[in-house]
């Protein structure tokens, strides 16, 4: 347990019971029963779904003017750079 500040005032058992009793009189704040907890459904996972084809993270050194040009196009510049490289590969296939 973390160390409490010197000014911390702990709630006594009597005060805790009084607070709990007051909360139980509020119909909007009643605790769930075991049956209600059993029917609770988990929240869906937030965020972007996993892609079928994931990209590989690498480190690459590029000319400053090339990076500046792509960054100037705004959000998604790395995806556009990936497209440009894919286009280059399609136009310049490697022959064994």
C-alpha positions in Angstrom: 0.0 0.0 0.0 1.4 3.5 -0.8 2.5 5.7 2.0 -0.2 8.1 3.1 0.3 11.8 3.4 0.7 13.2 6.9 -2.6 15.1 6.5 -4.6 12.0 5.6 -7.6 11.4 7.8 -8.8 7.8 7.8 -12.5 7.0 7.9 -13.6 5.1 11.0 -15.7 2.0 10.8 -18.7 3.9 12.1 -18.3 6.7 9.5 -17.9 4.1 6.8 -21.1 2.3 7.9 -23.0 5.7 7.9 -21.7 6.5 4.3 -22.7 3.0 3.1 -26.2 3.3 4.7 -26.7 6.7 3.0 -25.6 5.3 -0.3 -27.9 2.4 -0.1 -30.9 4.7 0.2 -30.1 6.2 -3.2 -32.0 4.1 -5.8 -29.7 5.3 -8.6 -26.6 4.1 -6.7 -27.6 0.6 -5.5 -24.8 -2.0 -6.0 -25.3 -4.8 -8.5 -26.6 -8.1 -7.2 -24.7 -11.3 -8.1 -27.3 -12.1 -10.8 -26.9 -8.6 -12.3 -23.1 -9.0 -12.4 -23.5 -12.4 -14.1 -25.4 -10.7 -16.9 -22.9 -7.9 -17.5 -21.4 -8.2 -21.0 -17.7 -7.3 -21.5 -17.0 -4.1 -23.5 -15.8 -4.5 -27.0 -12.1 -4.0 -27.5 -11.5 -0.4 -28.5 -9.1 0.7 -31.1 -8.3 -0.3 -34.6 -8.9 -4.0 -35.5 -5.9 -6.1 -36.3 -4.9 -6.1 -39.9 -4.6 -9.3 -41.8 -1.3 -8.1 -43.3 0.8 -6.2 -40.9 3.7 -4.0 -41.7 7.2 -4.4 -40.6 8.8 -1.7 -38.5 12.2 -0.8 -39.7 14.8 2.0 -39.5 15.7 3.7 -42.7 17.8 6.8 -43.6 16.3 8.9 -46.3 17.2 12.3 -47.8 15.8 15.2 -45.9 14.1 16.7 -48.9 12.3 13.4 -49.7 11.0 13.1 -46.1 10.0 16.8 -46.0 8.1 16.4 -49.3 6.1 13.5 -48.0 5.5 15.0 -44.6 4.2 18.2 -46.2 1.3 16.1 -47.6 -0.1 15.8 -44.1 -1.4 12.8 -42.1 -0.9 9.5 -43.8 2.4 10.5 -45.4 4.1 7.2 -44.4 1.3 5.3 -46.1 1.7 7.4 -49.2 5.5 6.8 -49.1 4.7 3.0 -48.9 2.5 3.4 -52.0 5.2 5.2 -53.9 7.7 2.4 -53.1 5.2 -0.2 -54.1 4.6 1.6 -57.4 8.4 1.7 -58.0 8.6 -2.1 -57.3 5.8 -2.7 -59.8 7.5 -0.6 -62.5 11.0 -2.0 -61.8 10.7 -5.7 -61.2 13.8 -7.5 -60.0 14.9 -10.2 -62.4 17.1 -13.0 -61.2 
